[in-house]
């Protein structure tokens, strides 16, 4: 974080200095919510969780070097006191991040202003954010969130990792309701906004896709007015292949750049081929030039993610050849997203971080491409927060799994019953000859998989976060299956 004294932070965050805190003490280290990450110059943010109260760790955080604690009640350590419980602490954190973001973006500070890029969409946000950060990292120091730090806590914490040397700040913004993305964009106003897709993730909370589109479009509404010149003014980078996303062009004052596989997209891909590894190759079209791209990331859906990253890199001044090379060199960063490993002669694809209908379809398509002439096994748990359409969506996924020709479909948990129903319907109709197995949890899924897995098989594991299906891969590879 940029260096600030406690009295200045108190002024910015509307908090009161308390305990043994010295007004002239300086915070110039990380801002953290885990006391184990505290370091000299840090600010420890004490939040009250379901099982752990951060205030109980104020002492250890300061002992590890933290300058002070941002707290909602007095603690026996130098602290900044916020009113209003955890909500007050989170609001103070947002105020501090908003100040830092403004300072980083102010060219008057004597250095080149940091570029702020924000990414949203129903699926693919984290992978695309990681991809953008790796590509534009060649232009200078780049800060991006770890994993899916994309809410009212993770977002400001990411902003506060930036300092005066930061060239690019690549942020992921998520929403569980209308107004959430608008709030995050107030914390760190982006110049470049990327909208990937409008799908059915969190349908149960939003109600319908039009409301999801309304929420996602808050990103492009927050962008500044556009400019005819590349490198200045607001830029909305929109997926031309998603009608609800391309329609957002009418909701922004920014200059619009489209990407996709259609001829009208500004940044597009042709000659897409999925290699034996499951990673795609394609020809990148950008600014009237072309370049070959060979991604290391697995899945046909990575092409659109790569195009979004290319559009951002182009806006930031990268040459197409440098963009193509950086895309090809990019590797998975965040865990449990199309992680491919080999074990006992089988290929294991861990895509267990989360699931919605669009991402599960992409995963099954990838499984089919990877398997080709090999046997395939799918381990699937339920897709959460789909609302009243959840039953039908699960049955459609089961039917798709059957059509891809999996030898074994392992359905995990009662909430995923619709997947089994759909697959078994396909079997009764003579469209599938595989086996459907119902199991209670990840441990039982690992046991069922271990019993059936053979040398040469390709396995994919996919489900919503609550199912914790990453344990299936861990149990198999560590030999801990009971």
Secondary structure by P-SEA (a helix, b strand, c coil): cccccaaaaaaaacccccccccccccccccccccccccccbbbbbbbbccccccccaaaaaaaacccccccccccccbbbbbcccaaaaaaaaaaaaaaaaaaaacccccccbbbbbbbbcccaaaaaaaaaaaaaccccbbbbbccccccaaaaaaaaaaccccccbbbbbbbbcccaaaaaaaaaccccbbbbcccccccccccccaaaaaaaaacccccccbbbccccccbbbbbccccccccccccccccbbbbbcccccccccccccccccccbbbbbbbcccbbbbbbbccccccaaaaaaaaaaaaaaacccaaaaaaaaaacccccccccbbbbcccbbbbcccccccaaaaaaaaaaaaaaaccbbbbbbbbbbcccccaaaaaaaaaaaaaaaacccbbbbccccaaaaaaaaaaaaaaccccbbbbbbccaaaaaaaaaacccccbbbbbbbcccccaaaaaaaaaacccc
